Amino acid sequence: MAEFQESETLRMEAFSDGVFAIDITLLTFQLKAPSLKDATSTHTLAMALLHQWPNYIAYFVSFTTIFIIWLNHHRMYNVIRYSDVRFMFYNGMLLLLVSIVPFTTSLLADYINTPGHQLSAAIYMLLFACISGTLFRMWTYATKDYRLLKRPAADVRVQTVRTSLIISASIYTIVAGLSFLIPFLSILVGLVMVVYLSRLKYHRGKVV
């Protein structure tokens, strides 16, 4: 039974890696070359490229965030040995939310310089709040009574990770509300959260 559960965990992580890779690839569709009508010379091409700055910003924030989500997903699986049906459903929910990121990225890029920026930024931040919340739920379930962890489980930073994921979900939620009052706050906080989550350690001995 244990070997079966370990095999399922490896399969689930491999499948998840594929979904993350596809989502990052889909983000590149936001980067489009200016049309020939808008770029008839070197100067007009340069101006047309500069005019697309919202796409570059949205792409960079989304790419780095998806990468950090994948990194934390990988770190989580490095300390998890077993899997079960409920944990697989939580993982499926995470992949469902991550697969929506290209859509919210497009929404943010298209409306970042319009009056609709507040709503698009709020939706963008709420999605990341849900992703952080799902990671928290996965971690809480896996670490309760050390049910799915590798041994020695005492070396795993259970409470530290729980607290950090709660903080990240809370910050994303708060910024979603503040996006209606402070323009471009979501972009700034999005970059700050990338740095914050990149430093999250799941093991006492090393960063995995």
C-alpha positions, 0 to 999 in steps of 0.5 A: 500500500505504501509503495502504491501511495508513493507511486501516486505521489510521483505521478501527481507531481509529474502531472502538476509539473506539466500543468505549470509548464503549460500555464507558463507557456500560455502566458507568452501569448500575451506578448505579441509583435506590433502590427505592420500598420503600427510599425512602419519604421524603426521609430514607430516600431519602438513606440509601438513596443513601448506602448505594449508596456502593460503586457510586459508588466503583467507577463513578468509578475505572472511568470514569476508568481507561477514559478514561485508557486511551482517552487513551493509546490515542489518543496512541499512534495519533497517532504511529502511521502504519501498521498490519498484521494483527498490530497489529490483533490486539493492538488487538482483544485490548485491546478484549476486555479493556476490554469486561470492565471493566463486569463487574469493576466490578460485581463490585467494587461488589457485594462491596466491603463483604463478605468477598469484597472481596479476590478481587473487588479482585484480579480488578479489578486483574489486569484493568487489569494485563492491559490495561497489558500489552497496551498495552505489547505494542502499543507494543513491536511498533509501535516496533520498528525504528520499523516503524509510526511516523510520521516523524520517529520520533526525536521519539517517546518510545519507551523512556519509554512502554515503561518507564511501561507496564511500571511500570503493569502491574507495580503493578497486578499487585502490588496484585492480590496485596496486595488479599488483605492490605490492604482498599481498596488497589485503589481507592486505587492505581487512582486514583493510576494514573489520575493517573500514566497521564494524564501519560504523553507519547508525543512529545517536542514535545507531549502528544498 
